């Protein structure tokens, strides 16, 4: 990840954590990342088979070393269908009016909602 401020750019790395280890093992591709302005964090979602319940939380800070964790889903949460083919890309979006994220894992799946505020 690269942060750009004015004309300067900085490489962003992550503190060691179980989430980072899992992220590296997942080797995500065709994923989506959206900013949650209420919680000042990014949510990263791949949605591939075997990882549909993992939403990575990336917490920015003033340094170039950020934290990563896995979002704990609440009781009764529904695990989405696996994304097929080309992944989730722009089908995982933050909706300010709903204060959460909407996911359409494939063109034939239901919509899923993840409230974050």
Secondary structure, DSSP 8 states (H G I E B T S, - for coil): -EEEETTEEEE-EE---HHHHHHHHHT--S-EEEEETTTTEEEEE---TT-TT-EEEEE--SSSEEEEEE----TT--------TT--GGGEEEETTTTEEEEE-STTS-EEEEE--
